[in-house]
Protein backbone atom coordinates (compact mmCIF):
# COMPACT_ATOMS: atom_id res chain seq x y z
CA UNK A 1 0.00 0.00 0.00
CA UNK A 2 2.95 2.37 0.45
CA UNK A 3 3.40 2.39 -3.35
CA UNK A 4 -0.15 3.70 -3.64
CA UNK A 5 0.62 6.49 -1.15
CA UNK A 6 3.80 7.43 -3.01
CA UNK A 7 1.94 7.40 -6.31
CA UNK A 8 -1.09 9.29 -4.96
CA UNK A 9 0.92 12.06 -3.35
CA UNK A 10 3.15 12.28 -6.41
CA UNK A 11 0.09 13.24 -8.46
CA UNK A 12 -0.27 16.62 -6.73
CA UNK A 13 -1.84 19.52 -8.56
CA UNK A 14 0.52 22.51 -8.38
CA UNK A 15 -2.29 25.01 -8.96
CA UNK A 16 -4.56 23.72 -6.22
CA UNK A 17 -1.89 22.20 -4.00
CA UNK A 18 -3.90 19.09 -3.15
CA UNK A 19 -1.99 15.83 -3.64
CA UNK A 20 -4.07 13.49 -5.74
CA UNK A 21 -6.58 16.14 -6.76
CA UNK A 22 -5.53 15.77 -10.40
CA UNK A 23 -6.12 12.00 -10.29
CA UNK A 24 -9.60 12.49 -8.90
CA UNK A 25 -10.31 15.21 -11.49
CA UNK A 26 -9.06 13.07 -14.37
CA UNK A 27 -11.58 10.44 -13.35
CA UNK A 28 -14.32 13.10 -13.16
CA UNK A 29 -14.98 12.35 -9.50
CA UNK A 30 -16.00 14.97 -6.99
CA UNK A 31 -15.00 14.38 -3.39
CA UNK A 32 -18.56 13.33 -2.56
CA UNK A 33 -18.58 10.73 -5.33
CA UNK A 34 -15.13 9.38 -4.42
CA UNK A 35 -16.13 9.20 -0.77
CA UNK A 36 -19.27 7.24 -1.59
CA UNK A 37 -17.41 4.93 -3.97
CA UNK A 38 -14.74 4.28 -1.33
CA UNK A 39 -17.29 4.08 1.51
CA UNK A 40 -15.82 7.03 3.39
CA UNK A 41 -16.74 10.68 3.88
CA UNK A 42 -16.09 13.71 1.71
CA UNK A 43 -14.24 15.27 4.65
CA UNK A 44 -11.95 12.24 4.86
CA UNK A 45 -11.08 12.57 1.16
CA UNK A 46 -10.43 16.31 1.54
CA UNK A 47 -8.22 15.87 4.59
CA UNK A 48 -6.28 13.05 2.95
CA UNK A 49 -5.71 15.09 -0.21
CA UNK A 50 -4.44 17.96 1.92
CA UNK A 51 -2.10 15.65 3.84
CA UNK A 52 -3.93 16.32 7.11
CA UNK A 53 -5.25 12.82 7.75
CA UNK A 54 -3.74 9.38 8.23
CA UNK A 55 -5.95 6.67 6.80
CA UNK A 56 -6.34 3.03 7.74
CA UNK A 57 -5.09 0.39 5.34
CA UNK A 58 -8.70 -0.55 4.59
CA UNK A 59 -9.62 3.01 3.62
CA UNK A 60 -6.50 3.29 1.47
CA UNK A 61 -7.46 0.10 -0.35
CA UNK A 62 -10.99 1.35 -0.95
CA UNK A 63 -9.66 4.69 -2.27
CA UNK A 64 -7.21 2.91 -4.56
CA UNK A 65 -9.98 0.67 -5.87
CA UNK A 66 -12.33 3.64 -6.36
CA UNK A 67 -9.60 5.49 -8.30
CA UNK A 68 -8.75 2.40 -10.33
CA UNK A 69 -5.13 2.10 -9.16
CA UNK A 70 -3.26 -0.70 -7.35
DRENTORSE-23618 format. One record per atom (N, C-alpha, C, O): residue number from 1; x negated, y negated, z negated. Coordinates in nm, 2 decimals. Layout:
BEGIN
<atom><i>NUM</i><u>X</u><v>Y</v><w>Z</w></atom>
...
//
This chain:
BEGIN
<atom><i>1</i><u>-0.08</u><v>0.12</v><w>0.00</w></atom>
<atom><i>1</i><u>0.00</u><v>0.00</v><w>0.00</w></atom>
<atom><i>1</i><u>-0.09</u><v>-0.13</v><w>0.00</w></atom>
<atom><i>1</i><u>-0.04</u><v>-0.23</v><w>0.04</w></atom>
<atom><i>2</i><u>-0.21</u><v>-0.12</v><w>-0.04</w></atom>
<atom><i>2</i><u>-0.29</u><v>-0.24</v><w>-0.04</w></atom>
<atom><i>2</i><u>-0.32</u><v>-0.29</v><w>0.10</w></atom>
<atom><i>2</i><u>-0.34</u><v>-0.41</v><w>0.12</w></atom>
<atom><i>3</i><u>-0.32</u><v>-0.20</v><w>0.20</w></atom>
<atom><i>3</i><u>-0.34</u><v>-0.24</v><w>0.33</w></atom>
<atom><i>3</i><u>-0.22</u><v>-0.32</v><w>0.38</w></atom>
<atom><i>3</i><u>-0.24</u><v>-0.42</v><w>0.45</w></atom>
<atom><i>4</i><u>-0.10</u><v>-0.29</v><w>0.33</w></atom>
<atom><i>4</i><u>0.02</u><v>-0.37</v><w>0.36</w></atom>
<atom><i>4</i><u>0.00</u><v>-0.51</v><w>0.30</w></atom>
<atom><i>4</i><u>0.03</u><v>-0.61</v><w>0.37</w></atom>
<atom><i>5</i><u>-0.04</u><v>-0.52</v><w>0.18</w></atom>
<atom><i>5</i><u>-0.06</u><v>-0.65</v><w>0.12</w></atom>
<atom><i>5</i><u>-0.17</u><v>-0.73</v><w>0.19</w></atom>
<atom><i>5</i><u>-0.14</u><v>-0.85</v><w>0.22</w></atom>
<atom><i>6</i><u>-0.28</u><v>-0.67</v><w>0.23</w></atom>
<atom><i>6</i><u>-0.38</u><v>-0.74</v><w>0.30</w></atom>
<atom><i>6</i><u>-0.32</u><v>-0.79</v><w>0.43</w></atom>
<atom><i>6</i><u>-0.35</u><v>-0.91</v><w>0.47</w></atom>
<atom><i>7</i><u>-0.25</u><v>-0.70</v><w>0.50</w></atom>
<atom><i>7</i><u>-0.19</u><v>-0.74</v><w>0.63</w></atom>
<atom><i>7</i><u>-0.09</u><v>-0.85</v><w>0.61</w></atom>
<atom><i>7</i><u>-0.09</u><v>-0.95</v><w>0.69</w></atom>
<atom><i>8</i><u>0.00</u><v>-0.83</v><w>0.52</w></atom>
<atom><i>8</i><u>0.11</u><v>-0.93</v><w>0.50</w></atom>
<atom><i>8</i><u>0.05</u><v>-1.07</v><w>0.46</w></atom>
<atom><i>8</i><u>0.10</u><v>-1.17</v><w>0.53</w></atom>
<atom><i>9</i><u>-0.04</u><v>-1.08</v><w>0.37</w></atom>
<atom><i>9</i><u>-0.09</u><v>-1.21</v><w>0.33</w></atom>
<atom><i>9</i><u>-0.18</u><v>-1.26</v><w>0.44</w></atom>
<atom><i>9</i><u>-0.21</u><v>-1.38</v><w>0.44</w></atom>
<atom><i>10</i><u>-0.23</u><v>-1.18</v><w>0.53</w></atom>
<atom><i>10</i><u>-0.31</u><v>-1.23</v><w>0.64</w></atom>
<atom><i>10</i><u>-0.23</u><v>-1.29</v><w>0.75</w></atom>
<atom><i>10</i><u>-0.29</u><v>-1.35</v><w>0.85</w></atom>
<atom><i>11</i><u>-0.10</u><v>-1.27</v><w>0.74</w></atom>
<atom><i>11</i><u>-0.01</u><v>-1.32</v><w>0.85</w></atom>
<atom><i>11</i><u>0.04</u><v>-1.46</v><w>0.81</w></atom>
<atom><i>11</i><u>0.14</u><v>-1.51</v><w>0.87</w></atom>
<atom><i>12</i><u>-0.02</u><v>-1.53</v><w>0.72</w></atom>
<atom><i>12</i><u>0.03</u><v>-1.66</v><w>0.67</w></atom>
<atom><i>12</i><u>0.05</u><v>-1.76</v><w>0.79</w></atom>
<atom><i>12</i><u>-0.01</u><v>-1.76</v><w>0.89</w></atom>
<atom><i>13</i><u>0.15</u><v>-1.85</v><w>0.76</w></atom>
<atom><i>13</i><u>0.18</u><v>-1.95</v><w>0.86</w></atom>
<atom><i>13</i><u>0.12</u><v>-2.08</v><w>0.81</w></atom>
<atom><i>13</i><u>0.16</u><v>-2.13</v><w>0.70</w></atom>
<atom><i>14</i><u>0.02</u><v>-2.13</v><w>0.88</w></atom>
<atom><i>14</i><u>-0.05</u><v>-2.25</v><w>0.84</w></atom>
<atom><i>14</i><u>0.04</u><v>-2.37</v><w>0.82</w></atom>
<atom><i>14</i><u>0.02</u><v>-2.45</v><w>0.73</w></atom>
<atom><i>15</i><u>0.14</u><v>-2.39</v><w>0.91</w></atom>
<atom><i>15</i><u>0.23</u><v>-2.50</v><w>0.90</w></atom>
<atom><i>15</i><u>0.31</u><v>-2.50</v><w>0.77</w></atom>
<atom><i>15</i><u>0.32</u><v>-2.60</v><w>0.70</w></atom>
<atom><i>16</i><u>0.37</u><v>-2.38</v><w>0.74</w></atom>
<atom><i>16</i><u>0.46</u><v>-2.37</v><w>0.62</w></atom>
<atom><i>16</i><u>0.38</u><v>-2.33</v><w>0.50</w></atom>
<atom><i>16</i><u>0.43</u><v>-2.35</v><w>0.39</w></atom>
<atom><i>17</i><u>0.27</u><v>-2.26</v><w>0.51</w></atom>
<atom><i>17</i><u>0.19</u><v>-2.22</v><w>0.40</w></atom>
<atom><i>17</i><u>0.24</u><v>-2.09</v><w>0.33</w></atom>
<atom><i>17</i><u>0.18</u><v>-2.05</v><w>0.23</w></atom>
<atom><i>18</i><u>0.34</u><v>-2.03</v><w>0.38</w></atom>
<atom><i>18</i><u>0.39</u><v>-1.91</v><w>0.31</w></atom>
<atom><i>18</i><u>0.33</u><v>-1.79</v><w>0.38</w></atom>
<atom><i>18</i><u>0.36</u><v>-1.76</v><w>0.50</w></atom>
<atom><i>19</i><u>0.25</u><v>-1.71</v><w>0.30</w></atom>
<atom><i>19</i><u>0.20</u><v>-1.58</v><w>0.36</w></atom>
<atom><i>19</i><u>0.31</u><v>-1.49</v><w>0.41</w></atom>
<atom><i>19</i><u>0.41</u><v>-1.47</v><w>0.33</w></atom>
<atom><i>20</i><u>0.30</u><v>-1.44</v><w>0.53</w></atom>
<atom><i>20</i><u>0.41</u><v>-1.35</v><w>0.57</w></atom>
<atom><i>20</i><u>0.53</u><v>-1.42</v><w>0.64</w></atom>
<atom><i>20</i><u>0.61</u><v>-1.35</v><w>0.70</w></atom>
<atom><i>21</i><u>0.54</u><v>-1.54</v><w>0.62</w></atom>
<atom><i>21</i><u>0.66</u><v>-1.61</v><w>0.68</w></atom>
<atom><i>21</i><u>0.67</u><v>-1.59</v><w>0.83</w></atom>
<atom><i>21</i><u>0.78</u><v>-1.58</v><w>0.88</w></atom>
<atom><i>22</i><u>0.55</u><v>-1.59</v><w>0.89</w></atom>
<atom><i>22</i><u>0.55</u><v>-1.58</v><w>1.04</w></atom>
<atom><i>22</i><u>0.61</u><v>-1.44</v><w>1.08</w></atom>
<atom><i>22</i><u>0.68</u><v>-1.42</v><w>1.17</w></atom>
<atom><i>23</i><u>0.57</u><v>-1.34</v><w>1.00</w></atom>
<atom><i>23</i><u>0.61</u><v>-1.20</v><w>1.03</w></atom>
<atom><i>23</i><u>0.76</u><v>-1.19</v><w>1.02</w></atom>
<atom><i>23</i><u>0.83</u><v>-1.14</v><w>1.11</w></atom>
<atom><i>24</i><u>0.82</u><v>-1.25</v><w>0.91</w></atom>
<atom><i>24</i><u>0.96</u><v>-1.25</v><w>0.89</w></atom>
<atom><i>24</i><u>1.03</u><v>-1.33</v><w>1.00</w></atom>
<atom><i>24</i><u>1.13</u><v>-1.28</v><w>1.05</w></atom>
<atom><i>25</i><u>0.97</u><v>-1.44</v><w>1.04</w></atom>
<atom><i>25</i><u>1.03</u><v>-1.52</v><w>1.15</w></atom>
<atom><i>25</i><u>1.03</u><v>-1.45</v><w>1.28</w></atom>
<atom><i>25</i><u>1.12</u><v>-1.46</v><w>1.36</w></atom>
<atom><i>26</i><u>0.92</u><v>-1.38</v><w>1.31</w></atom>
<atom><i>26</i><u>0.91</u><v>-1.31</v><w>1.44</w></atom>
<atom><i>26</i><u>1.01</u><v>-1.20</v><w>1.45</w></atom>
<atom><i>26</i><u>1.06</u><v>-1.16</v><w>1.56</w></atom>
<atom><i>27</i><u>1.06</u><v>-1.15</v><w>1.34</w></atom>
<atom><i>27</i><u>1.16</u><v>-1.04</v><w>1.33</w></atom>
<atom><i>27</i><u>1.30</u><v>-1.10</v><w>1.32</w></atom>
<atom><i>27</i><u>1.40</u><v>-1.03</v><w>1.30</w></atom>
<atom><i>28</i><u>1.31</u><v>-1.24</v><w>1.33</w></atom>
<atom><i>28</i><u>1.43</u><v>-1.31</v><w>1.32</w></atom>
<atom><i>28</i><u>1.51</u><v>-1.27</v><w>1.19</w></atom>
<atom><i>28</i><u>1.63</u><v>-1.26</v><w>1.19</w></atom>
<atom><i>29</i><u>1.44</u><v>-1.26</v><w>1.08</w></atom>
<atom><i>29</i><u>1.50</u><v>-1.23</v><w>0.95</w></atom>
<atom><i>29</i><u>1.49</u><v>-1.36</v><w>0.86</w></atom>
<atom><i>29</i><u>1.38</u><v>-1.41</v><w>0.84</w></atom>
<atom><i>30</i><u>1.60</u><v>-1.40</v><w>0.80</w></atom>
<atom><i>30</i><u>1.60</u><v>-1.50</v><w>0.70</w></atom>
<atom><i>30</i><u>1.57</u><v>-1.43</v><w>0.57</w></atom>
<atom><i>30</i><u>1.58</u><v>-1.30</v><w>0.56</w></atom>
<atom><i>31</i><u>1.53</u><v>-1.50</v><w>0.47</w></atom>
<atom><i>31</i><u>1.50</u><v>-1.44</v><w>0.34</w></atom>
<atom><i>31</i><u>1.62</u><v>-1.36</v><w>0.29</w></atom>
<atom><i>31</i><u>1.60</u><v>-1.25</v><w>0.23</w></atom>
<atom><i>32</i><u>1.74</u><v>-1.41</v><w>0.30</w></atom>
<atom><i>32</i><u>1.86</u><v>-1.33</v><w>0.26</w></atom>
<atom><i>32</i><u>1.86</u><v>-1.20</v><w>0.32</w></atom>
<atom><i>32</i><u>1.89</u><v>-1.09</v><w>0.26</w></atom>
<atom><i>33</i><u>1.85</u><v>-1.20</v><w>0.46</w></atom>
<atom><i>33</i><u>1.86</u><v>-1.07</v><w>0.53</w></atom>
<atom><i>33</i><u>1.75</u><v>-0.98</v><w>0.50</w></atom>
<atom><i>33</i><u>1.77</u><v>-0.86</v><w>0.48</w></atom>
<atom><i>34</i><u>1.62</u><v>-1.03</v><w>0.48</w></atom>
<atom><i>34</i><u>1.51</u><v>-0.94</v><w>0.44</w></atom>
<atom><i>34</i><u>1.54</u><v>-0.88</v><w>0.30</w></atom>
<atom><i>34</i><u>1.51</u><v>-0.76</v><w>0.28</w></atom>
<atom><i>35</i><u>1.58</u><v>-0.97</v><w>0.21</w></atom>
<atom><i>35</i><u>1.61</u><v>-0.92</v><w>0.08</w></atom>
<atom><i>35</i><u>1.72</u><v>-0.81</v><w>0.08</w></atom>
<atom><i>35</i><u>1.70</u><v>-0.71</v><w>0.01</w></atom>
<atom><i>36</i><u>1.82</u><v>-0.83</v><w>0.15</w></atom>
<atom><i>36</i><u>1.93</u><v>-0.72</v><w>0.16</w></atom>
<atom><i>36</i><u>1.87</u><v>-0.60</v><w>0.22</w></atom>
<atom><i>36</i><u>1.90</u><v>-0.49</v><w>0.17</w></atom>
<atom><i>37</i><u>1.80</u><v>-0.61</v><w>0.33</w></atom>
<atom><i>37</i><u>1.74</u><v>-0.49</v><w>0.40</w></atom>
<atom><i>37</i><u>1.64</u><v>-0.42</v><w>0.31</w></atom>
<atom><i>37</i><u>1.64</u><v>-0.29</v><w>0.31</w></atom>
<atom><i>38</i><u>1.57</u><v>-0.49</v><w>0.22</w></atom>
<atom><i>38</i><u>1.47</u><v>-0.43</v><w>0.13</w></atom>
<atom><i>38</i><u>1.53</u><v>-0.40</v><w>-0.01</w></atom>
<atom><i>38</i><u>1.46</u><v>-0.36</v><w>-0.10</w></atom>
<atom><i>39</i><u>1.66</u><v>-0.43</v><w>-0.02</w></atom>
<atom><i>39</i><u>1.73</u><v>-0.41</v><w>-0.15</w></atom>
<atom><i>39</i><u>1.66</u><v>-0.49</v><w>-0.26</w></atom>
<atom><i>39</i><u>1.63</u><v>-0.43</v><w>-0.37</w></atom>
<atom><i>40</i><u>1.64</u><v>-0.61</v><w>-0.24</w></atom>
<atom><i>40</i><u>1.58</u><v>-0.70</v><w>-0.34</w></atom>
<atom><i>40</i><u>1.65</u><v>-0.84</v><w>-0.32</w></atom>
<atom><i>40</i><u>1.73</u><v>-0.86</v><w>-0.23</w></atom>
<atom><i>41</i><u>1.61</u><v>-0.94</v><w>-0.40</w></atom>
<atom><i>41</i><u>1.67</u><v>-1.07</v><w>-0.39</w></atom>
<atom><i>41</i><u>1.60</u><v>-1.16</v><w>-0.30</w></atom>
<atom><i>41</i><u>1.48</u><v>-1.14</v><w>-0.26</w></atom>
<atom><i>42</i><u>1.67</u><v>-1.27</v><w>-0.25</w></atom>
<atom><i>42</i><u>1.61</u><v>-1.37</v><w>-0.17</w></atom>
<atom><i>42</i><u>1.50</u><v>-1.44</v><w>-0.25</w></atom>
<atom><i>42</i><u>1.39</u><v>-1.47</v><w>-0.20</w></atom>
<atom><i>43</i><u>1.52</u><v>-1.46</v><w>-0.38</w></atom>
<atom><i>43</i><u>1.42</u><v>-1.53</v><w>-0.46</w></atom>
<atom><i>43</i><u>1.30</u><v>-1.44</v><w>-0.47</w></atom>
<atom><i>43</i><u>1.19</u><v>-1.50</v><w>-0.48</w></atom>
<atom><i>44</i><u>1.31</u><v>-1.31</v><w>-0.48</w></atom>
<atom><i>44</i><u>1.20</u><v>-1.22</v><w>-0.49</w></atom>
<atom><i>44</i><u>1.11</u><v>-1.24</v><w>-0.36</w></atom>
<atom><i>44</i><u>0.99</u><v>-1.25</v><w>-0.37</w></atom>
<atom><i>45</i><u>1.18</u><v>-1.24</v><w>-0.24</w></atom>
<atom><i>45</i><u>1.11</u><v>-1.26</v><w>-0.12</w></atom>
<atom><i>45</i><u>1.04</u><v>-1.39</v><w>-0.11</w></atom>
<atom><i>45</i><u>0.92</u><v>-1.40</v><w>-0.07</w></atom>
<atom><i>46</i><u>1.10</u><v>-1.50</v><w>-0.15</w></atom>
<atom><i>46</i><u>1.04</u><v>-1.63</v><w>-0.15</w></atom>
<atom><i>46</i><u>0.92</u><v>-1.64</v><w>-0.24</w></atom>
<atom><i>46</i><u>0.82</u><v>-1.69</v><w>-0.20</w></atom>
<atom><i>47</i><u>0.93</u><v>-1.58</v><w>-0.36</w></atom>
<atom><i>47</i><u>0.82</u><v>-1.59</v><w>-0.46</w></atom>
<atom><i>47</i><u>0.71</u><v>-1.50</v><w>-0.41</w></atom>
<atom><i>47</i><u>0.59</u><v>-1.54</v><w>-0.43</w></atom>
<atom><i>48</i><u>0.73</u><v>-1.39</v><w>-0.35</w></atom>
<atom><i>48</i><u>0.63</u><v>-1.30</v><w>-0.30</w></atom>
<atom><i>48</i><u>0.56</u><v>-1.37</v><w>-0.18</w></atom>
<atom><i>48</i><u>0.43</u><v>-1.37</v><w>-0.17</w></atom>
<atom><i>49</i><u>0.63</u><v>-1.44</v><w>-0.09</w></atom>
<atom><i>49</i><u>0.57</u><v>-1.51</v><w>0.02</w></atom>
<atom><i>49</i><u>0.48</u><v>-1.62</v><w>-0.03</w></atom>
<atom><i>49</i><u>0.38</u><v>-1.65</v><w>0.03</w></atom>
<atom><i>50</i><u>0.52</u><v>-1.68</v><w>-0.14</w></atom>
<atom><i>50</i><u>0.44</u><v>-1.80</v><w>-0.19</w></atom>
<atom><i>50</i><u>0.33</u><v>-1.75</v><w>-0.28</w></atom>
<atom><i>50</i><u>0.25</u><v>-1.83</v><w>-0.33</w></atom>
<atom><i>51</i><u>0.32</u><v>-1.62</v><w>-0.30</w></atom>
<atom><i>51</i><u>0.21</u><v>-1.56</v><w>-0.38</w></atom>
<atom><i>51</i><u>0.23</u><v>-1.58</v><w>-0.53</w></atom>
<atom><i>51</i><u>0.14</u><v>-1.58</v><w>-0.61</w></atom>
<atom><i>52</i><u>0.36</u><v>-1.61</v><w>-0.57</w></atom>
<atom><i>52</i><u>0.39</u><v>-1.63</v><w>-0.71</w></atom>
<atom><i>52</i><u>0.45</u><v>-1.51</v><w>-0.78</w></atom>
<atom><i>52</i><u>0.48</u><v>-1.52</v><w>-0.90</w></atom>
<atom><i>53</i><u>0.45</u><v>-1.40</v><w>-0.72</w></atom>
<atom><i>53</i><u>0.52</u><v>-1.28</v><w>-0.78</w></atom>
<atom><i>53</i><u>0.45</u><v>-1.15</v><w>-0.74</w></atom>
<atom><i>53</i><u>0.42</u><v>-1.13</v><w>-0.63</w></atom>
<atom><i>54</i><u>0.43</u><v>-1.07</v><w>-0.84</w></atom>
<atom><i>54</i><u>0.37</u><v>-0.94</v><w>-0.82</w></atom>
<atom><i>54</i><u>0.49</u><v>-0.84</v><w>-0.81</w></atom>
<atom><i>54</i><u>0.57</u><v>-0.83</v><w>-0.90</w></atom>
<atom><i>55</i><u>0.49</u><v>-0.76</v><w>-0.71</w></atom>
<atom><i>55</i><u>0.60</u><v>-0.67</v><w>-0.68</w></atom>
<atom><i>55</i><u>0.56</u><v>-0.53</v><w>-0.72</w></atom>
<atom><i>55</i><u>0.44</u><v>-0.49</v><w>-0.73</w></atom>
<atom><i>56</i><u>0.66</u><v>-0.45</v><w>-0.75</w></atom>
<atom><i>56</i><u>0.63</u><v>-0.30</v><w>-0.77</w></atom>
<atom><i>56</i><u>0.60</u><v>-0.23</v><w>-0.64</w></atom>
<atom><i>56</i><u>0.63</u><v>-0.29</v><w>-0.53</w></atom>
<atom><i>57</i><u>0.54</u><v>-0.12</v><w>-0.65</w></atom>
<atom><i>57</i><u>0.51</u><v>-0.04</v><w>-0.53</w></atom>
<atom><i>57</i><u>0.64</u><v>-0.01</v><w>-0.46</w></atom>
<atom><i>57</i><u>0.64</u><v>-0.01</v><w>-0.33</w></atom>
<atom><i>58</i><u>0.74</u><v>0.02</v><w>-0.53</w></atom>
<atom><i>58</i><u>0.87</u><v>0.06</v><w>-0.46</w></atom>
<atom><i>58</i><u>0.92</u><v>-0.06</v><w>-0.38</w></atom>
<atom><i>58</i><u>0.97</u><v>-0.04</v><w>-0.26</w></atom>
<atom><i>59</i><u>0.92</u><v>-0.18</v><w>-0.43</w></atom>
<atom><i>59</i><u>0.96</u><v>-0.30</v><w>-0.36</w></atom>
<atom><i>59</i><u>0.87</u><v>-0.33</v><w>-0.24</w></atom>
<atom><i>59</i><u>0.92</u><v>-0.37</v><w>-0.14</w></atom>
<atom><i>60</i><u>0.74</u><v>-0.31</v><w>-0.26</w></atom>
<atom><i>60</i><u>0.65</u><v>-0.33</v><w>-0.15</w></atom>
<atom><i>60</i><u>0.68</u><v>-0.23</v><w>-0.03</w></atom>
<atom><i>60</i><u>0.68</u><v>-0.27</v><w>0.08</w></atom>
<atom><i>61</i><u>0.71</u><v>-0.11</v><w>-0.07</w></atom>
<atom><i>61</i><u>0.75</u><v>-0.01</v><w>0.04</w></atom>
<atom><i>61</i><u>0.87</u><v>-0.05</v><w>0.11</w></atom>
<atom><i>61</i><u>0.88</u><v>-0.04</v><w>0.23</w></atom>
<atom><i>62</i><u>0.97</u><v>-0.09</v><w>0.03</w></atom>
<atom><i>62</i><u>1.10</u><v>-0.14</v><w>0.10</w></atom>
<atom><i>62</i><u>1.08</u><v>-0.26</v><w>0.19</w></atom>
<atom><i>62</i><u>1.14</u><v>-0.26</v><w>0.29</w></atom>
<atom><i>63</i><u>1.00</u><v>-0.35</v><w>0.14</w></atom>
<atom><i>63</i><u>0.97</u><v>-0.47</v><w>0.23</w></atom>
<atom><i>63</i><u>0.89</u><v>-0.43</v><w>0.35</w></atom>
<atom><i>63</i><u>0.93</u><v>-0.47</v><w>0.46</w></atom>
<atom><i>64</i><u>0.79</u><v>-0.34</v><w>0.34</w></atom>
<atom><i>64</i><u>0.72</u><v>-0.29</v><w>0.46</w></atom>
<atom><i>64</i><u>0.81</u><v>-0.22</v><w>0.55</w></atom>
<atom><i>64</i><u>0.81</u><v>-0.24</v><w>0.67</w></atom>
<atom><i>65</i><u>0.90</u><v>-0.14</v><w>0.50</w></atom>
<atom><i>65</i><u>1.00</u><v>-0.07</v><w>0.59</w></atom>
<atom><i>65</i><u>1.09</u><v>-0.17</v><w>0.66</w></atom>
<atom><i>65</i><u>1.12</u><v>-0.16</v><w>0.78</w></atom>
<atom><i>66</i><u>1.14</u><v>-0.26</v><w>0.58</w></atom>
<atom><i>66</i><u>1.23</u><v>-0.36</v><w>0.64</w></atom>
<atom><i>66</i><u>1.17</u><v>-0.45</v><w>0.74</w></atom>
<atom><i>66</i><u>1.23</u><v>-0.49</v><w>0.84</w></atom>
<atom><i>67</i><u>1.03</u><v>-0.47</v><w>0.73</w></atom>
<atom><i>67</i><u>0.96</u><v>-0.55</v><w>0.83</w></atom>
<atom><i>67</i><u>0.91</u><v>-0.46</v><w>0.94</w></atom>
<atom><i>67</i><u>0.85</u><v>-0.51</v><w>1.04</w></atom>
<atom><i>68</i><u>0.92</u><v>-0.33</v><w>0.93</w></atom>
<atom><i>68</i><u>0.87</u><v>-0.24</v><w>1.03</w></atom>
<atom><i>68</i><u>0.72</u><v>-0.22</v><w>1.04</w></atom>
<atom><i>68</i><u>0.67</u><v>-0.20</v><w>1.14</w></atom>
<atom><i>69</i><u>0.66</u><v>-0.23</v><w>0.92</w></atom>
<atom><i>69</i><u>0.51</u><v>-0.21</v><w>0.92</w></atom>
<atom><i>69</i><u>0.48</u><v>-0.10</v><w>0.82</w></atom>
<atom><i>69</i><u>0.57</u><v>-0.06</v><w>0.74</w></atom>
<atom><i>70</i><u>0.36</u><v>-0.04</v><w>0.83</w></atom>
<atom><i>70</i><u>0.33</u><v>0.07</v><w>0.73</w></atom>
<atom><i>70</i><u>0.22</u><v>0.02</v><w>0.64</w></atom>
<atom><i>70</i><u>0.18</u><v>0.10</v><w>0.55</w></atom>
//
